[in-house]
């Protein structure tokens, strides 16, 4: 039985994003790679947002922390 991996971004959503961007067809490997890359980017933004909120003396990450971290 093949191993299944849990993806932060479901593969169907990854495929929809790529198709909305203009792809006619999307391979299974491309969906997995895209999902993995999005997870890495999201983790980086989350880590940066947490540092921003800590620097501001807060324990709670707020919307502006996310927006600033994404820039």
PyMOL commands that set and color helices and strands:
alter all, ss='L'
color gray80, all
select helices_A, chain A and resi 11-20+28-55+63-70
alter helices_A, ss='H'
color red, helices_A
deselect
rebuild
show_as cartoon
